[in-house]
Amino acid sequence: MDDQKLAKINLDTSENDKLILSSIDKFLEKDVKPYVKEFESEDKYPQDIADKMAELGLFGATISEDYGGLGLSAVTYSKIVENVSSVWMSVSGIFNSHLIMCAAVEKFGTDEMKNFYLPKFASGELRGGIALTEPDCGTDLQSIKTKATKDNTKYKINGTKTWITNSVQGDVLAVLVKTNNEISPPHKGMSLLLVHKDQGYIPRKLKKLGYRGIDTGEVQFNDVEIPLENLIGTEEGRGLQQILSGLELGRINVAARGVGLAKAALDDSIEYSKIRKTFGKPISNHQSIQIKLAEMATRLEASRLLTEQAAIAYDSGERSDLQAGMAKLYATETALFNSTEAMRIHGGFGYSPEYNIERYYRDAPLLAIGEGTNELQKIIIAKQLVELIRIYNSYIVLKTKNY
């Protein structure tokens, strides 16, 4: 890793980044926290909050400054996501799915596509997400059935996508499709296309246990026609690799969400344990509660460090799916653990919508299944470990021969 990259991922947050984090904290305190219960209970899209996030530049958080974005490092971005998620996790999803789409365009799009779309993405003029999952296909993306056929001027898309963030309120989606059903292995026949809602796809909002407020939809493509230039990249058959590259940032985002939610559960539990009394003393004085708080805090700190490590790896420009997978796995399991322990510490009050605990308890499970299930993360981690050991052992053998 060269000196420039090392400087970029310096853990000392720059003054500019500190100002951004401070502005977001003020925004969360003033414009989000007072309205969470209203929007969450009614499952109502927080349009004003989304528009204010656009004003803050969050829709361009990781987009290069060359295209009007903030150009933030993944380290700073993950801190933003953590802070947002500690107040209301749903809000972070609005710009995360959008930024995965942006990353695919910025990394792989043609110059014409980047110059046209990225400034509009960065300003929030155009907002969107990624359309990967299908009714019969989640983790195994090579099994998608949505297909795009083409003639000399256009693609025609048919199929169904589901659990798609920003599909109802957004303007455009990066859609993973089959452009060649005959080739083997299947991923070589998959491409990524930018599709505007006004080009004809039909979204339908889905109801969810948690993660409310943010729109999540089923999207139907019935002979939707788009220009050939809406292909991301210069050739077909690269779609799966393109979107998997973006999912590394997505998994860091989900890990940071887990950290934020776990922190909120711990903070609320500490405060409650100091005022709730049983047997003549605050429950924070009971060893059983102390043990819970200690384990919650330790898991939280470990999750934060893993997430930071993954963000540093991503910023280095090197492959980071091992670190991102570890961070996503541990931080989201910590969110599940802390939300459950918070429920137990709060007792009956934790089961009431008067407190935030029941929201944490409903939101946390999504993190374990979104952006690749935690079972999939374990497989990714194991495969990378085996590969790294093979490379390391080969290096040792070569070094020994040279002596």
Phi, psi and omega in degrees: 000130184278171185297325180297318179293321178298321179293322182297324185259021176304132184291342177284107182298134181295162179299322179297317179294323178296322178295320178297314179298321178295318179297320180291322178297320178294319177299316180297318182292320185271318192251351181243303187308317182292344188246000185301310184300320180298306183291321183292315183293328181266358184051048185256133182294129183275074186302316181297321179295317179298319180294322179290328175295325176296319178298325179283348179092010185292334178288348175240023188308314184254003177283142181302147176298338178299335181248015177092006179274179178277338179064034183287149173289161177295330178298311179292319179301317181295327176293321176299312181298319178300313182295318179297315184291335178289343177261308177203109186300325184303323184299324181295331180292334182297318181263344180292308180300322177301315185287334173294317175301314180299319181298321179296318179293316184292324181281323192237348183289160175290165178301320180297316180295316181296315182294329180279313189272318190299319175299323179289324175294317184295323181281344185087005176299318172246128180234144184198207183191200181239141180242098183245303188296144176232164182307326180249017185205118177239273181296322182273080185293339180292349181265009181300152181246345179300128186234154176231120175257153184226155169239207185286344186234343189205162167259146173240121188253135175223136179150184182226134173244151182220159184059047185258114179288141179068015181282333182272309183271342183279179185248334189209148179230145168270111190253126177275123185226164171267119174257352177210110182271353186265334188286152177227140356292161188302329185296338179287349178253019184249140182225163181244123182239142172271123183233126178274146179299323181286359173273356167124358179286150187245112179266149176227123184293137179254146176272148184222157176297313179226201179053043184275166181093305176292142181275130176231125189226166167263135185240126181254128176249110179242097182053042178284125184254133178224156179294154179299330182289355176278000171292128176281121185099183184255353180214152177287166174088006181248006189298317182295315178299321181297315184283327177296326176298318178291332182290342174299314176295322179299321180288327174295320177300313181294323175299316179295325174299317179299319178298314181298315180293319179297323178294315180300318180296319179292312181302315180296324181291320178298312181298316181294321183294338180277336182255337180279128182244140169221145181053036173083009179209158178302144183293344175294346178270353179274134183300324181298323178285320179301319180297318178297313181297320180296316181290321177300315182293320181294315178296322178299312182295320177297320179296319180296318181292320177296321180293318177297319179298318179294321179295320177297316179298318179296317181295335181290343182088355179273167177299133187228019183292332176295308182294320179295321178295317178298315181296314180298314180301306188286318183293322180286325174294326176294321177299317176298314182296311184293323179293323178290316178295324177298320177299317181291321180294322180280346179061222182300327180294332178293340181269359184257141177291355175296330179253162181280349188301318183294331175291315177302319183296326178277328183282324188303319183301329179302322184297330181282344182243341180280156180055038183093121183299159179295333175296320177294321179301321180297321179293316178300314181300312182298315180297319179293321179297316179298317180293318180296320179295320179298315180296317181296315180295324177296321179296318180295317179299315180297317180297320180295319180297323181294338176281000000 
